[in-house]
Amino acid sequence: MIWRYRVERIEASTVAKQFKRTFCEARLNELGKAVRFCLRERTVTPFRLVMGLINVLSTPKVETIADVQRAFNALCEVDVQYKPFHNQLSKPQFPILMREVCCRVLDELACDVLQFGPDSPFAQFKHITIQDGTSFAIKSSLKGVWPGRFTATNPAAVELHVSLDLLTETVNFATLTPDTEAEAQHLPAAQDMAAGLLLADRGYFKKEYLKDVDRSGGSFIFRGKANMNPTVRHAYRKDGSEIKTWRDKQLKELKRSLRRYECVDMDVEYRCGQQQEEFGCRLIVSTRPNDATPRYLVTNLAREQFSVSQISDGYRLRWQIELLFKEWKSYSNVHAFDTGKESIVEGFIWASLCAATLKRYWAHVTQRLRHVVISTRKVAMCVHHVLYDILRAMIHQPPRLNEATTRAIDYLARNARRAHPKRDERSGRQKLGLVHVYELA
């Protein structure tokens, strides 16, 4: 369950208590025993390991496991040599432990950040989910376990399939697969999209799935593929007038004609499944001067409520997940380490996601507490300057956690403000009526 703050009650002590609850030493050590990462608590306890990994992976790019080991010793004030430290990371239970910790962090460290104003047609959705994936190469010796799509240049690669909740700016779901695995099978369950809106790129386009989302009471805006060939029932120009000659024709027959129009809004029908059931929806085709091919947007949002420009701007919100991936790879060490150990590769990926999620957590609570618009990118770049003190207080001086939390929030409020918040209202994500939750308090 996603943990959410109440607008009127959030304060620095609430943040510190939630952080202490999520990273409770007893809970993490019990989790380590439950997944059989350790049977006895020695120097490298699950709690210390999680704290150490989050600390080092939240800093600028870490290159080697030796860097991780040295940072662990500094934070925990221990003297673990490289070999025994590496042995802990090599355990097959290490990625299981870090995946479970990541799930806990995602569940417990999320709060409402954005909300659509009452005048926006998008306010009717209880949740807006953005689906996409990001891949990167790993050591080629792992190609038997994690095969890549580009065998000549990247024989081994992994892909993270991610569902991002727009209103909390937090990941709902993430799974790690070989880069060769198909994307569409990692979409959210159709019934989970009831009363929600799903945004996804053309790699996830699957008409049978969209039909199921529609039947479940969900909505969607997907980018369609160029080889689609639905039946066009009605087609409307930008001014709303109908192109009557297009009625009941296949889309492929009209491909050349599409270039005549800047935008065409169509009612189309697909045939789905073995039973060839009919599924009707809207298809918006936009032709832009700089694009080699038209852009196809498939949606079931009603024309009476959502204009073509609103559909287009709604799909642009999908860019928020690309910004998330940028933060992961640039500022949270989601990259390949020089290791051929499968367990270390996977464990470090989950640990990096923990660090990245924690960074967004501090961005969001700072915004809620200080009533300033915070840049998650700036927080990702600089929060390590104050996160070390928070983690150190958790390990060595728990009574000082409140003080470290307040100092971190004050630092971020001064140094991580969004540069042009007004611009977002004109052309950015707030164009469709998104407002920051703290403005509603």
HUPEMO-V85198 format. One record per pair of residues at least 24 apart in sequence whose ideal C-beta (glycine too) atoms are under 7 Angstrom apart, sorted by the first residue. I is the first residue (numbers start at 0). J is the second residue. If there is no record, write none. Layout:
I_J + I_J
This chain:
0_106 + 1_106 + 1_109 + 1_167 + 2_106 + 2_107 + 2_109 + 3_109 + 3_110 + 3_111 + 4_110 + 4_367 + 6_436 + 6_439 + 6_440 + 7_440 + 9_367 + 9_368 + 10_368 + 11_368 + 11_401 + 11_404 + 11_405 + 11_408 + 12_401 + 14_364 + 14_404 + 15_400 + 15_401 + 15_404 + 17_107 + 19_400 + 21_103 + 21_104 + 21_107 + 21_108 + 22_49 + 22_393 + 30_96 + 30_99 + 31_96 + 34_92 + 34_95 + 34_96 + 34_99 + 35_92 + 36_90 + 36_92 + 36_93 + 36_96 + 42_77 + 42_79 + 43_79 + 43_84 + 43_87 + 45_96 + 47_75 + 47_394 + 48_87 + 49_100 + 50_74 + 50_390 + 50_393 + 50_394 + 51_75 + 52_350 + 53_350 + 53_353 + 53_354 + 53_357 + 53_390 + 54_386 + 54_387 + 54_390 + 56_331 + 56_332 + 56_350 + 56_351 + 56_354 + 57_331 + 57_354 + 57_357 + 57_358 + 57_382 + 57_383 + 57_386 + 58_383 + 60_332 + 61_332 + 63_337 + 64_88 + 64_336 + 64_338 + 74_390 + 74_391 + 74_394 + 75_394 + 88_343 + 88_346 + 89_340 + 89_342 + 89_343 + 90_342 + 91_342 + 93_342 + 93_346 + 94_342 + 94_345 + 94_346 + 94_349 + 97_346 + 97_349 + 97_350 + 98_349 + 100_353 + 101_349 + 101_352 + 101_353 + 104_353 + 104_356 + 104_357 + 105_169 + 105_170 + 105_356 + 108_356 + 108_357 + 108_360 + 109_167 + 109_169 + 110_167 + 110_363 + 110_364 + 110_367 + 111_166 + 111_167 + 111_436 + 112_166 + 112_167 + 112_168 + 112_363 + 112_366 + 112_435 + 112_436 + 113_165 + 113_166 + 113_433 + 113_435 + 113_436 + 114_166 + 114_434 + 114_436 + 114_439 + 115_432 + 115_433 + 116_432 + 116_434 + 118_432 + 119_431 + 119_432 + 120_304 + 120_305 + 120_309 + 121_313 + 121_431 + 121_432 + 124_194 + 124_195 + 124_196 + 124_218 + 125_194 + 125_195 + 126_164 + 126_166 + 126_195 + 127_165 + 127_166 + 127_195 + 127_196 + 128_162 + 128_164 + 128_171 + 128_187 + 128_192 + 128_195 + 128_197 + 129_163 + 129_165 + 129_198 + 129_316 + 129_317 + 129_319 + 129_320 + 130_162 + 130_186 + 130_187 + 130_197 + 130_199 + 130_203 + 131_161 + 131_199 + 131_200 + 131_320 + 132_158 + 132_159 + 132_160 + 132_161 + 132_182 + 133_158 + 133_159 + 133_324 + 134_158 + 134_178 + 135_334 + 135_335 + 136_335 + 137_335 + 137_344 + 138_335 + 138_337 + 138_338 + 138_339 + 140_339 + 141_339 + 141_341 + 141_344 + 144_341 + 145_177 + 146_177 + 146_179 + 147_178 + 147_179 + 148_178 + 148_179 + 160_185 + 161_320 + 162_187 + 163_319 + 163_320 + 163_323 + 165_316 + 165_319 + 168_359 + 168_363 + 168_375 + 169_359 + 170_356 + 173_352 + 175_345 + 175_348 + 183_208 + 189_215 + 189_217 + 190_215 + 192_217 + 193_217 + 198_314 + 198_316 + 198_317 + 200_317 + 206_269 + 206_271 + 206_278 + 207_271 + 207_272 + 209_280 + 209_297 + 210_271 + 210_278 + 213_299 + 218_299 + 218_300 + 219_298 + 219_299 + 220_296 + 220_298 + 220_310 + 220_313 + 220_314 + 221_297 + 222_294 + 222_295 + 222_296 + 222_314 + 223_282 + 223_295 + 223_296 + 223_297 + 225_292 + 227_295 + 229_267 + 229_268 + 229_269 + 229_282 + 230_267 + 230_268 + 231_265 + 231_267 + 232_266 + 232_267 + 232_268 + 233_265 + 233_266 + 234_263 + 234_265 + 235_264 + 236_260 + 236_263 + 237_261 + 237_262 + 257_284 + 257_286 + 257_293 + 258_286 + 260_286 + 261_286 + 262_307 + 264_302 + 264_307 + 283_307 + 283_310 + 285_311 + 309_431 + 312_430 + 312_431 + 313_431 + 316_428 + 319_428 + 326_355 + 326_375 + 326_376 + 326_379 + 327_351 + 327_355 + 330_379 + 330_380 + 331_355 + 331_358 + 331_379 + 358_382 + 361_407 + 361_411 + 362_411 + 362_415 + 364_408 + 365_408 + 365_411 + 365_412 + 366_435 + 366_437 + 367_436 + 367_437 + 368_408 + 369_408 + 369_412 + 370_437 + 371_412 + 371_416 + 372_416 + 372_417 + 372_420 + 372_435 + 373_411 + 373_415 + 373_416 + 373_417 + 374_415 + 374_416 + 374_417 + 377_415 + 378_411 + 378_415 + 381_414 + 381_415 + 382_411 + 385_410
